[in-house]
């Protein structure tokens, strides 16, 4: 059909979140090295227009809220000025056994400073 399959947008959000963390918090691999992960607990997406093969897409990402052990990231996917999709993902910090853990205090402060940006 020449359009981007809807499931790919979830992968776009994941990549955008990891890049956002690299640029605004700390690399995700550093959390992983400490045995911590942000497990995805919810995904929301609104599809407004279709992206097509070879489109150049820009994804804007920011934290909507940050709590002691969880956060919600928001996203806008654009082709130029045209909004194609908007969404959010929620994540809980967990250890390697999947048990909830608090976000380390230093990172919690950094993430909270960036809410809404």
Phi and psi restraints in degrees (range 20) as a CNS / XPLOR table:
assign (resid 1 and name C) (resid 2 and name N)
       (resid 2 and name CA) (resid 2 and name C) 1.0 83.9 20.0 2
assign (resid 2 and name N) (resid 2 and name CA)
       (resid 2 and name C) (resid 3 and name N) 1.0 0.1 20.0 2
assign (resid 2 and name C) (resid 3 and name N)
       (resid 3 and name CA) (resid 3 and name C) 1.0 -106.8 20.0 2
assign (resid 3 and name N) (resid 3 and name CA)
       (resid 3 and name C) (resid 4 and name N) 1.0 157.8 20.0 2
assign (resid 3 and name C) (resid 4 and name N)
       (resid 4 and name CA) (resid 4 and name C) 1.0 -73.0 20.0 2
assign (resid 4 and name N) (resid 4 and name CA)
       (resid 4 and name C) (resid 5 and name N) 1.0 128.3 20.0 2
assign (resid 4 and name C) (resid 5 and name N)
       (resid 5 and name CA) (resid 5 and name C) 1.0 -63.2 20.0 2
assign (resid 5 and name N) (resid 5 and name CA)
       (resid 5 and name C) (resid 6 and name N) 1.0 141.4 20.0 2
assign (resid 5 and name C) (resid 6 and name N)
       (resid 6 and name CA) (resid 6 and name C) 1.0 -57.6 20.0 2
assign (resid 6 and name N) (resid 6 and name CA)
       (resid 6 and name C) (resid 7 and name N) 1.0 -33.2 20.0 2
assign (resid 6 and name C) (resid 7 and name N)
       (resid 7 and name CA) (resid 7 and name C) 1.0 -65.1 20.0 2
assign (resid 7 and name N) (resid 7 and name CA)
       (resid 7 and name C) (resid 8 and name N) 1.0 -26.0 20.0 2
assign (resid 7 and name C) (resid 8 and name N)
       (resid 8 and name CA) (resid 8 and name C) 1.0 -65.5 20.0 2
assign (resid 8 and name N) (resid 8 and name CA)
       (resid 8 and name C) (resid 9 and name N) 1.0 -26.1 20.0 2
assign (resid 8 and name C) (resid 9 and name N)
       (resid 9 and name CA) (resid 9 and name C) 1.0 -62.7 20.0 2
assign (resid 9 and name N) (resid 9 and name CA)
       (resid 9 and name C) (resid 10 and name N) 1.0 -34.3 20.0 2
assign (resid 9 and name C) (resid 10 and name N)
       (resid 10 and name CA) (resid 10 and name C) 1.0 -63.8 20.0 2
assign (resid 10 and name N) (resid 10 and name CA)
       (resid 10 and name C) (resid 11 and name N) 1.0 -41.0 20.0 2
assign (resid 10 and name C) (resid 11 and name N)
       (resid 11 and name CA) (resid 11 and name C) 1.0 -64.2 20.0 2
assign (resid 11 and name N) (resid 11 and name CA)
       (resid 11 and name C) (resid 12 and name N) 1.0 -38.4 20.0 2
assign (resid 11 and name C) (resid 12 and name N)
       (resid 12 and name CA) (resid 12 and name C) 1.0 -59.2 20.0 2
assign (resid 12 and name N) (resid 12 and name CA)
       (resid 12 and name C) (resid 13 and name N) 1.0 -42.8 20.0 2
assign (resid 12 and name C) (resid 13 and name N)
       (resid 13 and name CA) (resid 13 and name C) 1.0 -63.4 20.0 2
assign (resid 13 and name N) (resid 13 and name CA)
       (resid 13 and name C) (resid 14 and name N) 1.0 -43.2 20.0 2
assign (resid 13 and name C) (resid 14 and name N)
       (resid 14 and name CA) (resid 14 and name C) 1.0 -60.5 20.0 2
assign (resid 14 and name N) (resid 14 and name CA)
       (resid 14 and name C) (resid 15 and name N) 1.0 -47.3 20.0 2
assign (resid 14 and name C) (resid 15 and name N)
       (resid 15 and name CA) (resid 15 and name C) 1.0 -62.2 20.0 2
assign (resid 15 and name N) (resid 15 and name CA)
       (resid 15 and name C) (resid 16 and name N) 1.0 -41.6 20.0 2
assign (resid 15 and name C) (resid 16 and name N)
       (resid 16 and name CA) (resid 16 and name C) 1.0 -64.1 20.0 2
assign (resid 16 and name N) (resid 16 and name CA)
       (resid 16 and name C) (resid 17 and name N) 1.0 -39.3 20.0 2
assign (resid 16 and name C) (resid 17 and name N)
       (resid 17 and name CA) (resid 17 and name C) 1.0 -65.1 20.0 2
assign (resid 17 and name N) (resid 17 and name CA)
       (resid 17 and name C) (resid 18 and name N) 1.0 -43.5 20.0 2
assign (resid 17 and name C) (resid 18 and name N)
       (resid 18 and name CA) (resid 18 and name C) 1.0 -63.6 20.0 2
assign (resid 18 and name N) (resid 18 and name CA)
       (resid 18 and name C) (resid 19 and name N) 1.0 -43.2 20.0 2
assign (resid 18 and name C) (resid 19 and name N)
       (resid 19 and name CA) (resid 19 and name C) 1.0 -63.7 20.0 2
assign (resid 19 and name N) (resid 19 and name CA)
       (resid 19 and name C) (resid 20 and name N) 1.0 -43.3 20.0 2
assign (resid 19 and name C) (resid 20 and name N)
       (resid 20 and name CA) (resid 20 and name C) 1.0 -58.3 20.0 2
assign (resid 20 and name N) (resid 20 and name CA)
       (resid 20 and name C) (resid 21 and name N) 1.0 -44.7 20.0 2
assign (resid 20 and name C) (resid 21 and name N)
       (resid 21 and name CA) (resid 21 and name C) 1.0 -64.3 20.0 2
assign (resid 21 and name N) (resid 21 and name CA)
       (resid 21 and name C) (resid 22 and name N) 1.0 -41.1 20.0 2
assign (resid 21 and name C) (resid 22 and name N)
       (resid 22 and name CA) (resid 22 and name C) 1.0 -57.9 20.0 2
assign (resid 22 and name N) (resid 22 and name CA)
       (resid 22 and name C) (resid 23 and name N) 1.0 -39.9 20.0 2
assign (resid 22 and name C) (resid 23 and name N)
       (resid 23 and name CA) (resid 23 and name C) 1.0 -86.8 20.0 2
assign (resid 23 and name N) (resid 23 and name CA)
       (resid 23 and name C) (resid 24 and name N) 1.0 -27.6 20.0 2
assign (resid 23 and name C) (resid 24 and name N)
       (resid 24 and name CA) (resid 24 and name C) 1.0 -120.0 20.0 2
assign (resid 24 and name N) (resid 24 and name CA)
       (resid 24 and name C) (resid 25 and name N) 1.0 -13.6 20.0 2
assign (resid 24 and name C) (resid 25 and name N)
       (resid 25 and name CA) (resid 25 and name C) 1.0 -127.4 20.0 2
assign (resid 25 and name N) (resid 25 and name CA)
       (resid 25 and name C) (resid 26 and name N) 1.0 -95.9 20.0 2
assign (resid 25 and name C) (resid 26 and name N)
       (resid 26 and name CA) (resid 26 and name C) 1.0 -154.8 20.0 2
assign (resid 26 and name N) (resid 26 and name CA)
       (resid 26 and name C) (resid 27 and name N) 1.0 158.2 20.0 2
assign (resid 26 and name C) (resid 27 and name N)
       (resid 27 and name CA) (resid 27 and name C) 1.0 -58.3 20.0 2
assign (resid 27 and name N) (resid 27 and name CA)
       (resid 27 and name C) (resid 28 and name N) 1.0 138.7 20.0 2
assign (resid 27 and name C) (resid 28 and name N)
       (resid 28 and name CA) (resid 28 and name C) 1.0 -57.2 20.0 2
assign (resid 28 and name N) (resid 28 and name CA)
       (resid 28 and name C) (resid 29 and name N) 1.0 -34.5 20.0 2
assign (resid 28 and name C) (resid 29 and name N)
       (resid 29 and name CA) (resid 29 and name C) 1.0 -60.3 20.0 2
assign (resid 29 and name N) (resid 29 and name CA)
       (resid 29 and name C) (resid 30 and name N) 1.0 -26.1 20.0 2
assign (resid 29 and name C) (resid 30 and name N)
       (resid 30 and name CA) (resid 30 and name C) 1.0 -70.9 20.0 2
assign (resid 30 and name N) (resid 30 and name CA)
       (resid 30 and name C) (resid 31 and name N) 1.0 -39.1 20.0 2
assign (resid 30 and name C) (resid 31 and name N)
       (resid 31 and name CA) (resid 31 and name C) 1.0 -60.5 20.0 2
assign (resid 31 and name N) (resid 31 and name CA)
       (resid 31 and name C) (resid 32 and name N) 1.0 -47.1 20.0 2
assign (resid 31 and name C) (resid 32 and name N)
       (resid 32 and name CA) (resid 32 and name C) 1.0 -61.1 20.0 2
assign (resid 32 and name N) (resid 32 and name CA)
       (resid 32 and name C) (resid 33 and name N) 1.0 -37.9 20.0 2
assign (resid 32 and name C) (resid 33 and name N)
       (resid 33 and name CA) (resid 33 and name C) 1.0 -63.6 20.0 2
assign (resid 33 and name N) (resid 33 and name CA)
       (resid 33 and name C) (resid 34 and name N) 1.0 -24.4 20.0 2
assign (resid 33 and name C) (resid 34 and name N)
       (resid 34 and name CA) (resid 34 and name C) 1.0 -91.3 20.0 2
assign (resid 34 and name N) (resid 34 and name CA)
       (resid 34 and name C) (resid 35 and name N) 1.0 4.0 20.0 2
assign (resid 34 and name C) (resid 35 and name N)
       (resid 35 and name CA) (resid 35 and name C) 1.0 79.4 20.0 2
assign (resid 35 and name N) (resid 35 and name CA)
       (resid 35 and name C) (resid 36 and name N) 1.0 23.1 20.0 2
assign (resid 35 and name C) (resid 36 and name N)
       (resid 36 and name CA) (resid 36 and name C) 1.0 -116.7 20.0 2
assign (resid 36 and name N) (resid 36 and name CA)
       (resid 36 and name C) (resid 37 and name N) 1.0 143.6 20.0 2
assign (resid 36 and name C) (resid 37 and name N)
       (resid 37 and name CA) (resid 37 and name C) 1.0 -141.5 20.0 2
assign (resid 37 and name N) (resid 37 and name CA)
       (resid 37 and name C) (resid 38 and name N) 1.0 152.3 20.0 2
assign (resid 37 and name C) (resid 38 and name N)
       (resid 38 and name CA) (resid 38 and name C) 1.0 -97.2 20.0 2
assign (resid 38 and name N) (resid 38 and name CA)
       (resid 38 and name C) (resid 39 and name N) 1.0 97.6 20.0 2
assign (resid 38 and name C) (resid 39 and name N)
       (resid 39 and name CA) (resid 39 and name C) 1.0 -75.5 20.0 2
assign (resid 39 and name N) (resid 39 and name CA)
       (resid 39 and name C) (resid 40 and name N) 1.0 133.7 20.0 2
assign (resid 39 and name C) (resid 40 and name N)
       (resid 40 and name CA) (resid 40 and name C) 1.0 -74.9 20.0 2
assign (resid 40 and name N) (resid 40 and name CA)
       (resid 40 and name C) (resid 41 and name N) 1.0 127.1 20.0 2
assign (resid 40 and name C) (resid 41 and name N)
       (resid 41 and name CA) (resid 41 and name C) 1.0 -112.2 20.0 2
assign (resid 41 and name N) (resid 41 and name CA)
       (resid 41 and name C) (resid 42 and name N) 1.0 -16.7 20.0 2
assign (resid 41 and name C) (resid 42 and name N)
       (resid 42 and name CA) (resid 42 and name C) 1.0 -161.1 20.0 2
assign (resid 42 and name N) (resid 42 and name CA)
       (resid 42 and name C) (resid 43 and name N) 1.0 147.6 20.0 2
assign (resid 42 and name C) (resid 43 and name N)
       (resid 43 and name CA) (resid 43 and name C) 1.0 -134.5 20.0 2
assign (resid 43 and name N) (resid 43 and name CA)
       (resid 43 and name C) (resid 44 and name N) 1.0 134.9 20.0 2
assign (resid 43 and name C) (resid 44 and name N)
       (resid 44 and name CA) (resid 44 and name C) 1.0 -127.7 20.0 2
assign (resid 44 and name N) (resid 44 and name CA)
       (resid 44 and name C) (resid 45 and name N) 1.0 135.4 20.0 2
assign (resid 44 and name C) (resid 45 and name N)
       (resid 45 and name CA) (resid 45 and name C) 1.0 -142.3 20.0 2
assign (resid 45 and name N) (resid 45 and name CA)
       (resid 45 and name C) (resid 46 and name N) 1.0 135.5 20.0 2
assign (resid 45 and name C) (resid 46 and name N)
       (resid 46 and name CA) (resid 46 and name C) 1.0 -114.8 20.0 2
assign (resid 46 and name N) (resid 46 and name CA)
       (resid 46 and name C) (resid 47 and name N) 1.0 120.8 20.0 2
assign (resid 46 and name C) (resid 47 and name N)
       (resid 47 and name CA) (resid 47 and name C) 1.0 -94.8 20.0 2
assign (resid 47 and name N) (resid 47 and name CA)
       (resid 47 and name C) (resid 48 and name N) 1.0 119.4 20.0 2
assign (resid 47 and name C) (resid 48 and name N)
       (resid 48 and name CA) (resid 48 and name C) 1.0 -106.4 20.0 2
assign (resid 48 and name N) (resid 48 and name CA)
       (resid 48 and name C) (resid 49 and name N) 1.0 -37.1 20.0 2
assign (resid 48 and name C) (resid 49 and name N)
       (resid 49 and name CA) (resid 49 and name C) 1.0 -146.4 20.0 2
assign (resid 49 and name N) (resid 49 and name CA)
       (resid 49 and name C) (resid 50 and name N) 1.0 157.2 20.0 2
assign (resid 49 and name C) (resid 50 and name N)
       (resid 50 and name CA) (resid 50 and name C) 1.0 -88.2 20.0 2
assign (resid 50 and name N) (resid 50 and name CA)
       (resid 50 and name C) (resid 51 and name N) 1.0 137.7 20.0 2
assign (resid 50 and name C) (resid 51 and name N)
       (resid 51 and name CA) (resid 51 and name C) 1.0 -86.0 20.0 2
assign (resid 51 and name N) (resid 51 and name CA)
       (resid 51 and name C) (resid 52 and name N) 1.0 150.1 20.0 2
assign (resid 51 and name C) (resid 52 and name N)
       (resid 52 and name CA) (resid 52 and name C) 1.0 -122.0 20.0 2
assign (resid 52 and name N) (resid 52 and name CA)
       (resid 52 and name C) (resid 53 and name N) 1.0 165.4 20.0 2
assign (resid 52 and name C) (resid 53 and name N)
       (resid 53 and name CA) (resid 53 and name C) 1.0 -49.4 20.0 2
assign (resid 53 and name N) (resid 53 and name CA)
       (resid 53 and name C) (resid 54 and name N) 1.0 132.9 20.0 2
assign (resid 53 and name C) (resid 54 and name N)
       (resid 54 and name CA) (resid 54 and name C) 1.0 76.4 20.0 2
assign (resid 54 and name N) (resid 54 and name CA)
       (resid 54 and name C) (resid 55 and name N) 1.0 7.3 20.0 2
assign (resid 54 and name C) (resid 55 and name N)
       (resid 55 and name CA) (resid 55 and name C) 1.0 -65.1 20.0 2
assign (resid 55 and name N) (resid 55 and name CA)
       (resid 55 and name C) (resid 56 and name N) 1.0 146.0 20.0 2
assign (resid 55 and name C) (resid 56 and name N)
       (resid 56 and name CA) (resid 56 and name C) 1.0 -96.5 20.0 2
assign (resid 56 and name N) (resid 56 and name CA)
       (resid 56 and name C) (resid 57 and name N) 1.0 117.8 20.0 2
assign (resid 56 and name C) (resid 57 and name N)
       (resid 57 and name CA) (resid 57 and name C) 1.0 -109.7 20.0 2
assign (resid 57 and name N) (resid 57 and name CA)
       (resid 57 and name C) (resid 58 and name N) 1.0 144.8 20.0 2
assign (resid 57 and name C) (resid 58 and name N)
       (resid 58 and name CA) (resid 58 and name C) 1.0 -117.6 20.0 2
assign (resid 58 and name N) (resid 58 and name CA)
       (resid 58 and name C) (resid 59 and name N) 1.0 133.8 20.0 2
assign (resid 58 and name C) (resid 59 and name N)
       (resid 59 and name CA) (resid 59 and name C) 1.0 -119.4 20.0 2
assign (resid 59 and name N) (resid 59 and name CA)
       (resid 59 and name C) (resid 60 and name N) 1.0 120.4 20.0 2
assign (resid 59 and name C) (resid 60 and name N)
       (resid 60 and name CA) (resid 60 and name C) 1.0 -95.6 20.0 2
assign (resid 60 and name N) (resid 60 and name CA)
       (resid 60 and name C) (resid 61 and name N) 1.0 133.5 20.0 2
assign (resid 60 and name C) (resid 61 and name N)
       (resid 61 and name CA) (resid 61 and name C) 1.0 -132.9 20.0 2
assign (resid 61 and name N) (resid 61 and name CA)
       (resid 61 and name C) (resid 62 and name N) 1.0 140.5 20.0 2
assign (resid 61 and name C) (resid 62 and name N)
       (resid 62 and name CA) (resid 62 and name C) 1.0 -158.6 20.0 2
assign (resid 62 and name N) (resid 62 and name CA)
       (resid 62 and name C) (resid 63 and name N) 1.0 153.5 20.0 2
assign (resid 62 and name C) (resid 63 and name N)
       (resid 63 and name CA) (resid 63 and name C) 1.0 -78.6 20.0 2
assign (resid 63 and name N) (resid 63 and name CA)
       (resid 63 and name C) (resid 64 and name N) 1.0 130.8 20.0 2
assign (resid 63 and name C) (resid 64 and name N)
       (resid 64 and name CA) (resid 64 and name C) 1.0 -83.8 20.0 2
assign (resid 64 and name N) (resid 64 and name CA)
       (resid 64 and name C) (resid 65 and name N) 1.0 -40.7 20.0 2
assign (resid 64 and name C) (resid 65 and name N)
       (resid 65 and name CA) (resid 65 and name C) 1.0 -153.1 20.0 2
assign (resid 65 and name N) (resid 65 and name CA)
       (resid 65 and name C) (resid 66 and name N) 1.0 156.2 20.0 2
assign (resid 65 and name C) (resid 66 and name N)
       (resid 66 and name CA) (resid 66 and name C) 1.0 -137.5 20.0 2
assign (resid 66 and name N) (resid 66 and name CA)
       (resid 66 and name C) (resid 67 and name N) 1.0 125.9 20.0 2
assign (resid 66 and name C) (resid 67 and name N)
       (resid 67 and name CA) (resid 67 and name C) 1.0 -113.3 20.0 2
assign (resid 67 and name N) (resid 67 and name CA)
       (resid 67 and name C) (resid 68 and name N) 1.0 -176.9 20.0 2
assign (resid 67 and name C) (resid 68 and name N)
       (resid 68 and name CA) (resid 68 and name C) 1.0 -58.3 20.0 2
assign (resid 68 and name N) (resid 68 and name CA)
       (resid 68 and name C) (resid 69 and name N) 1.0 -35.3 20.0 2
assign (resid 68 and name C) (resid 69 and name N)
       (resid 69 and name CA) (resid 69 and name C) 1.0 -132.3 20.0 2
assign (resid 69 and name N) (resid 69 and name CA)
       (resid 69 and name C) (resid 70 and name N) 1.0 13.1 20.0 2
assign (resid 69 and name C) (resid 70 and name N)
       (resid 70 and name CA) (resid 70 and name C) 1.0 -152.6 20.0 2
assign (resid 70 and name N) (resid 70 and name CA)
       (resid 70 and name C) (resid 71 and name N) 1.0 165.2 20.0 2
assign (resid 70 and name C) (resid 71 and name N)
       (resid 71 and name CA) (resid 71 and name C) 1.0 -152.8 20.0 2
assign (resid 71 and name N) (resid 71 and name CA)
       (resid 71 and name C) (resid 72 and name N) 1.0 162.0 20.0 2
assign (resid 71 and name C) (resid 72 and name N)
       (resid 72 and name CA) (resid 72 and name C) 1.0 -127.9 20.0 2
assign (resid 72 and name N) (resid 72 and name CA)
       (resid 72 and name C) (resid 73 and name N) 1.0 123.1 20.0 2
assign (resid 72 and name C) (resid 73 and name N)
       (resid 73 and name CA) (resid 73 and name C) 1.0 -103.8 20.0 2
assign (resid 73 and name N) (resid 73 and name CA)
       (resid 73 and name C) (resid 74 and name N) 1.0 140.8 20.0 2
assign (resid 73 and name C) (resid 74 and name N)
       (resid 74 and name CA) (resid 74 and name C) 1.0 -110.9 20.0 2
assign (resid 74 and name N) (resid 74 and name CA)
       (resid 74 and name C) (resid 75 and name N) 1.0 155.5 20.0 2
assign (resid 74 and name C) (resid 75 and name N)
       (resid 75 and name CA) (resid 75 and name C) 1.0 -145.1 20.0 2
assign (resid 75 and name N) (resid 75 and name CA)
       (resid 75 and name C) (resid 76 and name N) 1.0 146.1 20.0 2
assign (resid 75 and name C) (resid 76 and name N)
       (resid 76 and name CA) (resid 76 and name C) 1.0 -129.5 20.0 2
assign (resid 76 and name N) (resid 76 and name CA)
       (resid 76 and name C) (resid 77 and name N) 1.0 130.5 20.0 2
assign (resid 76 and name C) (resid 77 and name N)
       (resid 77 and name CA) (resid 77 and name C) 1.0 -109.7 20.0 2
assign (resid 77 and name N) (resid 77 and name CA)
       (resid 77 and name C) (resid 78 and name N) 1.0 123.0 20.0 2
assign (resid 77 and name C) (resid 78 and name N)
       (resid 78 and name CA) (resid 78 and name C) 1.0 -126.8 20.0 2
assign (resid 78 and name N) (resid 78 and name CA)
       (resid 78 and name C) (resid 79 and name N) 1.0 151.6 20.0 2
assign (resid 78 and name C) (resid 79 and name N)
       (resid 79 and name CA) (resid 79 and name C) 1.0 -116.3 20.0 2
assign (resid 79 and name N) (resid 79 and name CA)
       (resid 79 and name C) (resid 80 and name N) 1.0 101.8 20.0 2
assign (resid 79 and name C) (resid 80 and name N)
       (resid 80 and name CA) (resid 80 and name C) 1.0 64.0 20.0 2
assign (resid 80 and name N) (resid 80 and name CA)
       (resid 80 and name C) (resid 81 and name N) 1.0 -128.4 20.0 2
assign (resid 80 and name C) (resid 81 and name N)
       (resid 81 and name CA) (resid 81 and name C) 1.0 -87.3 20.0 2
assign (resid 81 and name N) (resid 81 and name CA)
       (resid 81 and name C) (resid 82 and name N) 1.0 -5.6 20.0 2
assign (resid 81 and name C) (resid 82 and name N)
       (resid 82 and name CA) (resid 82 and name C) 1.0 -86.9 20.0 2
assign (resid 82 and name N) (resid 82 and name CA)
       (resid 82 and name C) (resid 83 and name N) 1.0 121.9 20.0 2
assign (resid 82 and name C) (resid 83 and name N)
       (resid 83 and name CA) (resid 83 and name C) 1.0 -77.9 20.0 2
assign (resid 83 and name N) (resid 83 and name CA)
       (resid 83 and name C) (resid 84 and name N) 1.0 118.6 20.0 2
assign (resid 83 and name C) (resid 84 and name N)
       (resid 84 and name CA) (resid 84 and name C) 1.0 -96.1 20.0 2
assign (resid 84 and name N) (resid 84 and name CA)
       (resid 84 and name C) (resid 85 and name N) 1.0 -36.7 20.0 2
assign (resid 84 and name C) (resid 85 and name N)
       (resid 85 and name CA) (resid 85 and name C) 1.0 -156.8 20.0 2
assign (resid 85 and name N) (resid 85 and name CA)
       (resid 85 and name C) (resid 86 and name N) 1.0 153.9 20.0 2
assign (resid 85 and name C) (resid 86 and name N)
       (resid 86 and name CA) (resid 86 and name C) 1.0 -138.2 20.0 2
assign (resid 86 and name N) (resid 86 and name CA)
       (resid 86 and name C) (resid 87 and name N) 1.0 146.5 20.0 2
assign (resid 86 and name C) (resid 87 and name N)
       (resid 87 and name CA) (resid 87 and name C) 1.0 -165.8 20.0 2
assign (resid 87 and name N) (resid 87 and name CA)
       (resid 87 and name C) (resid 88 and name N) 1.0 -173.6 20.0 2
assign (resid 87 and name C) (resid 88 and name N)
       (resid 88 and name CA) (resid 88 and name C) 1.0 -154.6 20.0 2
assign (resid 88 and name N) (resid 88 and name CA)
       (resid 88 and name C) (resid 89 and name N) 1.0 155.8 20.0 2
assign (resid 88 and name C) (resid 89 and name N)
       (resid 89 and name CA) (resid 89 and name C) 1.0 -136.7 20.0 2
assign (resid 89 and name N) (resid 89 and name CA)
       (resid 89 and name C) (resid 90 and name N) 1.0 144.3 20.0 2
assign (resid 89 and name C) (resid 90 and name N)
       (resid 90 and name CA) (resid 90 and name C) 1.0 -114.6 20.0 2
assign (resid 90 and name N) (resid 90 and name CA)
       (resid 90 and name C) (resid 91 and name N) 1.0 143.9 20.0 2
assign (resid 90 and name C) (resid 91 and name N)
       (resid 91 and name CA) (resid 91 and name C) 1.0 -139.7 20.0 2
assign (resid 91 and name N) (resid 91 and name CA)
       (resid 91 and name C) (resid 92 and name N) 1.0 141.5 20.0 2
assign (resid 91 and name C) (resid 92 and name N)
       (resid 92 and name CA) (resid 92 and name C) 1.0 -112.9 20.0 2
assign (resid 92 and name N) (resid 92 and name CA)
       (resid 92 and name C) (resid 93 and name N) 1.0 135.2 20.0 2
assign (resid 92 and name C) (resid 93 and name N)
       (resid 93 and name CA) (resid 93 and name C) 1.0 -74.7 20.0 2
assign (resid 93 and name N) (resid 93 and name CA)
       (resid 93 and name C) (resid 94 and name N) 1.0 128.6 20.0 2
assign (resid 93 and name C) (resid 94 and name N)
       (resid 94 and name CA) (resid 94 and name C) 1.0 -134.6 20.0 2
assign (resid 94 and name N) (resid 94 and name CA)
       (resid 94 and name C) (resid 95 and name N) 1.0 160.1 20.0 2
assign (resid 94 and name C) (resid 95 and name N)
       (resid 95 and name CA) (resid 95 and name C) 1.0 -91.5 20.0 2
assign (resid 95 and name N) (resid 95 and name CA)
       (resid 95 and name C) (resid 96 and name N) 1.0 -174.5 20.0 2
assign (resid 95 and name C) (resid 96 and name N)
       (resid 96 and name CA) (resid 96 and name C) 1.0 -64.7 20.0 2
assign (resid 96 and name N) (resid 96 and name CA)
       (resid 96 and name C) (resid 97 and name N) 1.0 -19.8 20.0 2
assign (resid 96 and name C) (resid 97 and name N)
       (resid 97 and name CA) (resid 97 and name C) 1.0 -92.5 20.0 2
assign (resid 97 and name N) (resid 97 and name CA)
       (resid 97 and name C) (resid 98 and name N) 1.0 4.1 20.0 2
assign (resid 97 and name C) (resid 98 and name N)
       (resid 98 and name CA) (resid 98 and name C) 1.0 81.9 20.0 2
assign (resid 98 and name N) (resid 98 and name CA)
       (resid 98 and name C) (resid 99 and name N) 1.0 9.8 20.0 2
assign (resid 98 and name C) (resid 99 and name N)
       (resid 99 and name CA) (resid 99 and name C) 1.0 -83.8 20.0 2
assign (resid 99 and name N) (resid 99 and name CA)
       (resid 99 and name C) (resid 100 and name N) 1.0 139.6 20.0 2
assign (resid 99 and name C) (resid 100 and name N)
       (resid 100 and name CA) (resid 100 and name C) 1.0 -60.0 20.0 2
assign (resid 100 and name N) (resid 100 and name CA)
       (resid 100 and name C) (resid 101 and name N) 1.0 141.4 20.0 2
assign (resid 100 and name C) (resid 101 and name N)
       (resid 101 and name CA) (resid 101 and name C) 1.0 -137.0 20.0 2
assign (resid 101 and name N) (resid 101 and name CA)
       (resid 101 and name C) (resid 102 and name N) 1.0 151.9 20.0 2
assign (resid 101 and name C) (resid 102 and name N)
       (resid 102 and name CA) (resid 102 and name C) 1.0 -72.8 20.0 2
assign (resid 102 and name N) (resid 102 and name CA)
       (resid 102 and name C) (resid 103 and name N) 1.0 145.8 20.0 2
assign (resid 102 and name C) (resid 103 and name N)
       (resid 103 and name CA) (resid 103 and name C) 1.0 -66.7 20.0 2
assign (resid 103 and name N) (resid 103 and name CA)
       (resid 103 and name C) (resid 104 and name N) 1.0 133.0 20.0 2
assign (resid 103 and name C) (resid 104 and name N)
       (resid 104 and name CA) (resid 104 and name C) 1.0 -52.0 20.0 2
assign (resid 104 and name N) (resid 104 and name CA)
       (resid 104 and name C) (resid 105 and name N) 1.0 140.5 20.0 2
assign (resid 104 and name C) (resid 105 and name N)
       (resid 105 and name CA) (resid 105 and name C) 1.0 -52.6 20.0 2
assign (resid 105 and name N) (resid 105 and name CA)
       (resid 105 and name C) (resid 106 and name N) 1.0 -43.6 20.0 2
assign (resid 105 and name C) (resid 106 and name N)
       (resid 106 and name CA) (resid 106 and name C) 1.0 -63.4 20.0 2
assign (resid 106 and name N) (resid 106 and name CA)
       (resid 106 and name C) (resid 107 and name N) 1.0 -44.2 20.0 2
assign (resid 106 and name C) (resid 107 and name N)
       (resid 107 and name CA) (resid 107 and name C) 1.0 -69.8 20.0 2
assign (resid 107 and name N) (resid 107 and name CA)
       (resid 107 and name C) (resid 108 and name N) 1.0 -36.2 20.0 2
assign (resid 107 and name C) (resid 108 and name N)
       (resid 108 and name CA) (resid 108 and name C) 1.0 -58.3 20.0 2
assign (resid 108 and name N) (resid 108 and name CA)
       (resid 108 and name C) (resid 109 and name N) 1.0 -45.0 20.0 2
assign (resid 108 and name C) (resid 109 and name N)
       (resid 109 and name CA) (resid 109 and name C) 1.0 -63.8 20.0 2
assign (resid 109 and name N) (resid 109 and name CA)
       (resid 109 and name C) (resid 110 and name N) 1.0 -43.4 20.0 2
assign (resid 109 and name C) (resid 110 and name N)
       (resid 110 and name CA) (resid 110 and name C) 1.0 -62.5 20.0 2
assign (resid 110 and name N) (resid 110 and name CA)
       (resid 110 and name C) (resid 111 and name N) 1.0 -47.1 20.0 2
assign (resid 110 and name C) (resid 111 and name N)
       (resid 111 and name CA) (resid 111 and name C) 1.0 -62.9 20.0 2
assign (resid 111 and name N) (resid 111 and name CA)
       (resid 111 and name C) (resid 112 and name N) 1.0 -42.5 20.0 2
assign (resid 111 and name C) (resid 112 and name N)
       (resid 112 and name CA) (resid 112 and name C) 1.0 -64.5 20.0 2
assign (resid 112 and name N) (resid 112 and name CA)
       (resid 112 and name C) (resid 113 and name N) 1.0 -34.2 20.0 2
assign (resid 112 and name C) (resid 113 and name N)
       (resid 113 and name CA) (resid 113 and name C) 1.0 -62.4 20.0 2
assign (resid 113 and name N) (resid 113 and name CA)
       (resid 113 and name C) (resid 114 and name N) 1.0 -24.7 20.0 2
assign (resid 113 and name C) (resid 114 and name N)
       (resid 114 and name CA) (resid 114 and name C) 1.0 -100.0 20.0 2
assign (resid 114 and name N) (resid 114 and name CA)
       (resid 114 and name C) (resid 115 and name N) 1.0 2.8 20.0 2
assign (resid 114 and name C) (resid 115 and name N)
       (resid 115 and name CA) (resid 115 and name C) 1.0 -57.9 20.0 2
assign (resid 115 and name N) (resid 115 and name CA)
       (resid 115 and name C) (resid 116 and name N) 1.0 130.9 20.0 2
assign (resid 115 and name C) (resid 116 and name N)
       (resid 116 and name CA) (resid 116 and name C) 1.0 81.8 20.0 2
assign (resid 116 and name N) (resid 116 and name CA)
       (resid 116 and name C) (resid 117 and name N) 1.0 1.4 20.0 2
